[in-house]
Each structure stands twice: as structure tokens, then as C-alpha cells.
């Protein structure tokens, strides 16, 4: 009987020691993993700092409201945009008669290479003063700038749809443009600026059914359904451990 009790005690003691050793092993592994994670995080932060230092400084500047009044794209190849009024149909514009009429809203955009090296920048939805698309990519010398216009063209029907969505309390669609810089190094950065125009340039004409006219001004902060404005062109930077292998730098 005493022998059995002693044997049982030994088994319990061995089990307790085994659990204790296993817990100690897990704790040691956890500490090692934490140290490894910290080391990886510190390494990633150091690499980000080196990428930041090596990436050319580029800025994108634009106002918070578009130019006014809107224009009508030329019907002729190579022609320049024209004032909407007077036009083929005098103001107001009537639905459905004028639903396909094109209305162009433009916003000045400046892309500045503030670095001491040449850069290659991709752009979309940018035109020159004459309404011709800016050819992409754009090569900028050190401290050179590109002056362009973020051009958004929709039919009257599409602008009315955007107006009605906003009148119903929804944010409404955004018209998008893009400026993109990808540095040539395999381990490096990609910088992206989204150009976003919201609102609609038209409003209903009181007492005339299905009649629409241009807003007198963008009035971004007026709270009206058609108020037009632009979101800030903020840089979004992505870090890459290897672009060729599509491998982002881990957080």
C-alpha cells in the first residue's frame, strides 16, 4: 500500500515537472519569437527610412474648387473647349433633349519635382489649356514642374444623376484622376496621388419642368446637392521589398 502511494506520488511529481518544463519551453519560444518580431520590425523600419531618404521628393498641388464656369468640349478633333453659353442650345438645358450634351469641368494641377534628380511620373485625366491630353509618362528635370488641368467630362444626363444621388443624402460618385511615381529601384517606393472631384455643375431651374442650368459658382461648402469640390491630393506611399517579385515590405 505504501509502495503504491509512493509510486503515485512519483508519477504526479514527474507530471508536474513535465508541465513545468513544457511551460518554460513555451515561454522561452514566446520570448524568442517576440525578439525575432522586434528585430524584423526594427529592420523594416530601418529599410523604410533608407527608402524614404532615397526617394525623390514630389508634390502635387491643386485647389479645393474647380475653375468656373464649366466648358463644352470641342466637337472637332484638336479643337479647344468652348463656353457652354451661348452654344447650340441656349440656357436652360432641357431633358431629354440635351441629355447627351457634354459638360467639362477643369481644375489646375501642378506636379513639382523638388528633388535634384530626374523623375518619370505617370498621369491620367490631365490636359493642357487647349484640351489636349498630357502625354504620359512625364519626364521632369530637377526642380521642374508640370502645369496641367484635371479634366472631367460627363453628359448632362450623368451630371444630373450625380446631382440626384447627392440630393438624396448620399455622397455621390467621384470623378478620378491619378499621378503616380514608381522609383526604378527593385527595393523602393511607389507614390500615388488620387485626384477626386465630387459634386455636379448643374441645378434645376425653378418653375420650368425638366430644365437645368449651370451653378453660378462651385460653392464647395454651401451644402447644396450640386456643390463642387476636390479632395486634398495626399501622397500614398507603398514600400516594396521587391517590386519584381511583387513583395511588399512587411509592416
Secondary structure, DSSP 4 states (H G I P E B T S, - for coil): -HHHHHHHHHHHHHHHHHHHHHHHHHHHHHHHHHHHHHHHHHHHHHHHHHHHHHSPPEEEEE-SS--SS-EE--SSTTPPPEESSSSSSPSSEETTTTTT-EEEEEEEEEEEE-SSS-EEEEEESEE-TTSPBPPSSEEE-TT-EEEEEEEEEEEHHHHHHHHHHHHTT----EEEEEEEEE-SSSSEEEEEEEEEEES-SEEEPTTSTTEEEE-SS--TTS--TT--EE----EEEEEEEETTTTEEPP-
